[in-house]
Amino acid sequence: MSTTDITPFADDALSPDSRPSPVPARKPRPNHQRTLQILRAMSPQEKLAQVFKLNERTLELMRIGLRRRFPDLDEAAFQQVYLQMRERCHNRNY
């Protein structure tokens, strides 16, 4: 399947008028301005440290999810699945 075959809608038979909007409605963001203030006050080093922490947390959550999905795998097989999933998630655009 090429990227031209991928559509944002599950059913191509739907008319354009009946398709759901690709832009979700905005939800309230009461803390958005405060978040921006905090980020603007951070040094580049602090921002980078936050990126690394978020990345580690994301990998931890992926590992937890995979363990729940494959509870019967031994540690070696599980590690292989984990590494395969990490490889699939890697950005190859650079």
Residue pairs with C-beta under 8 A, 6 or more apart in sequence:
8 22
9 19
9 20
39 47
42 50
59 86
62 82
62 85
62 86
62 89
63 82
66 78
66 81
66 82
66 85
67 78
70 77
70 78
70 81
73 81
